[in-house]
Amino acid sequence: MDAVRAAYDAVAPLYAEMFRDSIEGRPLDSALVTAFAEYVRAADAGPVADLGCGPGGVTARLASLGVTAFGVDASPAMVQLARERYPDLRFDEGSMHALDIADGTLGGVLAWYSIIHTPPEDLPAIFTEFARVLAPGGHLLLGFFATDDDSPHPAEPFDHKVSLAYRLSIDHVADLASEAGLTEIGRLRREPGENERFLQGRLLARKPTDKP
């Protein structure tokens, strides 16, 4: 992950210019993030952490949807850019492998293309960390590059330009969430849009409560 961090530090200004808000112009993605925010508001279980927030555009979108949101990113350069662009929001340096967030304190976790650089063998630990920081009734929304429907592999490496990344089977991502104790609410598979090379996968899940 040190190599990934360094790679994003090196391209931070260009990346921030190209992807101010990676959801803008993607109606299905926008609708899903809006639904996620509605679930979070209804559950009222705590703030949302935008993990792998990059330059902060999606964190700001969440805040505009009425949820208390803050961003976390491993790249110091990305965090600095986010702080400069959105001075009223909180942005922290941190790693999804060991979040500096107390157990059960988040109403939501958004990981929008944040797990794509994680080696497949490390993903179970990442999902365990998601489940740890979520409060009962909290929600998780994931965005990632999906494998083709006929692929026999749960993860396929590809050249992401910035750093090695992986396309992931939607079924596999759902299984990882389930194994971490999260309940699937819904999933989305959409075709590549303009300037996209691959199928896109989305998964929305919830941490169960003790209530019947």
C-alpha positions in Angstrom: 0.0 0.0 0.0 3.0 2.3 0.4 3.4 2.1 -3.4 -0.3 3.0 -4.0 0.0 5.9 -1.6 3.1 7.3 -3.4 1.4 6.8 -6.8 -1.6 8.9 -5.8 0.5 11.5 -4.1 2.4 11.9 -7.4 -0.7 12.5 -9.5 -2.9 14.2 -6.9 -3.4 17.6 -8.6 -4.2 16.0 -12.0 -6.5 13.5 -10.4 -8.3 16.1 -8.5 -8.8 18.1 -11.7 -10.1 15.1 -13.6 -12.3 13.6 -10.9 -13.7 16.5 -8.8 -16.8 14.4 -8.3 -16.7 11.0 -9.8 -20.4 10.6 -9.5 -21.4 13.7 -11.5 -22.9 12.8 -14.9 -23.6 9.2 -13.8 -27.4 9.1 -13.1 -27.5 5.6 -11.7 -24.6 6.2 -9.4 -26.1 9.5 -8.2 -29.4 7.8 -7.4 -27.6 5.0 -5.5 -25.6 7.5 -3.4 -28.7 9.5 -2.7 -30.5 6.3 -1.6 -27.5 5.5 0.6 -27.8 8.9 2.2 -31.5 8.4 2.8 -30.9 5.1 4.5 -28.2 6.7 6.7 -30.5 9.6 7.7 -33.3 7.2 8.5 -31.2 4.9 10.7 -29.6 7.9 12.5 -26.8 5.7 13.7 -23.9 8.2 13.3 -21.8 10.0 10.7 -20.5 8.7 7.3 -16.9 8.0 6.6 -15.9 8.4 2.9 -13.0 6.0 2.8 -10.5 6.6 0.1 -12.1 10.0 -0.4 -9.4 11.4 -2.8 -9.9 15.1 -3.4 -13.2 15.1 -1.4 -15.9 15.6 -4.1 -18.0 12.7 -3.1 -17.6 13.6 0.6 -19.0 17.0 -0.2 -21.9 15.4 -2.2 -22.8 13.3 0.9 -22.8 16.5 3.0 -25.1 18.2 0.5 -27.5 15.2 0.9 -27.9 16.0 4.6 -25.6 13.5 6.3 -22.6 14.3 8.5 -19.7 13.1 6.5 -15.9 13.2 6.7 -13.2 11.8 4.4 -10.3 9.5 5.0 -7.5 8.8 2.5 -4.1 7.2 2.6 -2.6 9.9 0.4 -1.4 13.0 2.3 -1.5 15.0 -1.0 -5.1 14.0 -1.6 -6.1 14.9 1.9 -4.4 18.3 1.6 -6.3 19.1 -1.6 -9.6 18.0 -0.1 -9.0 20.3 2.9 -8.2 23.2 0.7 -11.2 22.7 -1.6 -13.7 21.9 1.2 -12.5 23.8 4.3 -15.8 23.3 6.2 -15.4 19.5 6.0 -13.1 17.1 7.9 -10.5 15.1 6.1 -8.0 12.7 7.8 -5.1 10.6 6.7 -5.7 6.9 7.3 -5.7 3.4 6.1 -8.7 1.0 5.6 -6.4 -1.7 7.0 -6.5 -0.1 10.5 -8.9 2.8 10.8 -8.5 5.3 13.6 -12.2 5.1 14.3 -13.8 3.6 17.4 -15.9 0.4 17.2 -19.6 0.8 16.2 -19.5 4.6 15.8 -20.4 5.1 12.1 -23.8 5.3 10.5 -22.3 4.7 7.1 -19.2 3.8 5.2 -18.8 4.8 1.6 -15.9 3.1 -0.2 -16.2 4.4 -3.8 -13.4 2.6 -5.8 -11.4 2.4 -2.6 -11.0 -1.4 -2.5 -9.8 -1.8 -6.0 -6.1 -1.6 -5.2 -6.3 -4.1 -2.3 -4.8 -7.5 -3.0 -7.6 -10.0 -3.1 -6.2 -12.0 -0.2 -6.4 -8.8 2.0 -10.0 -8.0 1.3 -11.6 -10.1 4.1 -9.7 -8.1 6.6 -10.9 -4.8 5.0 -14.5 -5.9 5.2 -14.0 -6.9 8.8 -12.8 -3.4 9.5 -15.8 -1.9 7.7 -18.1 -4.0 10.0 -16.1 -3.1 13.1 -16.6 0.7 12.7 -20.2 0.5 11.6 -22.9 0.9 14.3 -25.8 -1.5 14.3 -28.1 -0.3 11.6 -25.2 1.4 9.8 -24.9 1.0 6.0 -22.0 0.3 3.6 -21.9 1.3 0.0 -19.2 0.1 -2.3 -18.3 1.1 -5.9 -15.8 -0.9 -7.9 -14.9 -2.2 -11.4 -16.7 -5.5 -12.0 -15.5 -8.6 -13.8 -17.3 -9.8 -17.0 -20.4 -11.9 -16.4 -18.7 -15.0 -17.8 -15.4 -14.6 -15.8 -14.5 -17.6 -13.6 -12.3 -15.5 -11.4 -13.4 -13.5 -8.3 -10.7 -10.9 -9.0 -8.8 -9.9 -12.1 -5.8 -7.6 -12.1 -5.5 -4.7 -14.6 -3.4 -1.6 -15.3 -5.2 1.3 -13.6 -2.7 3.8 -14.9 -2.1 5.1 -11.3 -1.3 1.7 -9.7 -2.2 -2.0 -10.1 -5.9 -2.6 -9.5 -8.4 -5.4 -9.6 -11.8 -6.0 -11.2 -14.0 -7.8 -8.7 -16.9 -10.2 -9.1 -20.1 -8.7 -7.7 -21.0 -12.1 -6.1 -17.6 -12.2 -4.5 -17.9 -8.8 -3.0 -21.3 -9.7 -1.7 -19.9 -12.8 -0.1 -17.1 -10.8 1.5 -19.7 -8.5 3.0 -21.8 -11.4 4.2 -18.8 -13.2 5.8 -18.0 -9.9 7.7 -21.6 -10.0 9.2 -23.2 -7.5 6.9 -26.6 -8.0 5.2 -27.0 -7.2 1.5 -29.7 -4.7 0.6 -29.1 -4.4 -3.1 -26.6 -4.5 -5.9 -26.1 -2.8 -9.2 -24.3 -3.9 -12.3 -24.1 -1.3 -15.1 -22.5 -1.1 -18.5 -19.4 1.1 -19.0 -20.2 4.7 -19.6 -18.3 7.3 -21.5 -14.5 7.0 -20.8 -15.1 3.8 -18.8 -13.4 0.5 -19.8 -15.2 -2.0 -17.7 -18.5 -3.1 -16.2 -19.3 -1.3 -13.0 -20.3 -3.0 -9.7 -22.2 -1.5 -6.7 -23.2 -3.1 -3.4 -25.3 -1.7 -0.6 -25.2 -3.6 2.7 -26.3 -3.1 6.3 -25.0 -4.1 9.7 -27.8 -5.9 11.5 -29.3 -4.6 14.8 -30.2 -6.6 17.8 -33.8 -5.5 17.4 -36.3 -8.2 16.1 
